[in-house]
Amino acid sequence: MLTEEMKKQLQGSAFDKAFGYVYCTGKNGVTLQKERYTTAVNAFEALFGQGREAELFSAPGRTEIGGNHTDHQHGRVLAAAVNLDVIAVASKNSDNTIRIKSEGYDMDVVSLDKLAPVEGEKNKAAALIRGVAARFAQLGYEVGGFDAYTSSSVLKGSGLSSSAAFEVLVGTMLNHLFNSGKVAPVQIAQIGQYAENNFFGKPCGLMDQTASAVGGFVTIDFADPVHPVVEKVGFDFAASGYALCIVNTGGNHADLTPDYASVSAEMKAIAAAFNKEYLNDVDEAVFFESIGRLRGKISDRAILRAMHFFADNARVLRQIDALNSSDFEQFKQLVLESGRSSYMYLQNVFSCHNPSEQGVSLALAISERVLAGKGAWRVHGGGFAGTIQAFVPVSKLQHYKAEIEAVMGEGSCFILSIRPVGGVKISPELC
């Protein structure tokens, strides 16, 4: 569709049904999305010229609901896509180069003539773009140059996985622009993980990308990471009487790669003590019987983190059972148990390299004071800084929001919806 026609359809009603479905919203929300996408098309035209054949794309952030740091040890997680996303306007070009201008950032220019890691690109968006394109090519899929403008409502460092959403967005664009949409969502997630691990330089698991690529409530079993078992969980959260809040504590994930890496490395050190590569392959009973002999050979923190893995991995199944039986009280109790385990055993609520900054710990303490006996709260995502998650009774929502924002700042509490679709090409025919 030519960009001029695209703007006309956005300003009309052609995209209304698609926006209402994707963003779980009514008329006012649809209007906001129409304005947002129109602004993106205008920005694209200003950068790359008018009269281009272009398409619209979106990839959501995600919220981890159960299984904190279990995915990279081939365990289980419970997650959901949310209604905050990264959107793109994209058009093929003829010069074998990907150009992506993200709002607020310099343009990334990646030549497809070189699809190997570039040392100077580590920890930069260009590395993710190059890595996704490289993996597409390695797997035998078509790749080609395109120009794109992106805009994100997923806060960087929010624990909603802005990097995974960006990876899934790039994969979704390559999928539809050059491969007729034939690459499955789970494979796009695996491609994103490959890019982050091997090009960006962050040893992440696969949960973030899978939740973003697939959409809705999902449970993922990574026992076989090449073929993860992904299942939708049919729970109507909107009817629960609770709101899902993500609170941004103001911390930044930029300097925390060593903290994230230490979790995976220490868990793998425990697995190696049993001649295994991942904790999910270690017999839990044998591990607990062996703690005495492990001390002195492996750090106490590594042992505690392994204890967290076994408990939180099993807890995911109990959370799924609670949701499937609509037992939200049991689900809340399990959320609290998971949060305590992350705080005490996983120890990812602040960085030991910067103990004076404990915004996550403070937000959890305030949440406990306001919601004790009524709601549930826990560290959200990778942790160490960033966000917490809270399940708040709708009757207490405004009170909770006021109390938490009085400390964390106005606008720090986000009230989210669960989005039914993952990475997607946005078109009037979507639904």
Summary of the structure (lengths in Angstrom):
residues: 431
radius of gyration: 21.5
end to end distance: 18.0
largest distance: 69.7
contacts: 1584
relative contact order: 0.16
helix: 47%
strand: 20%
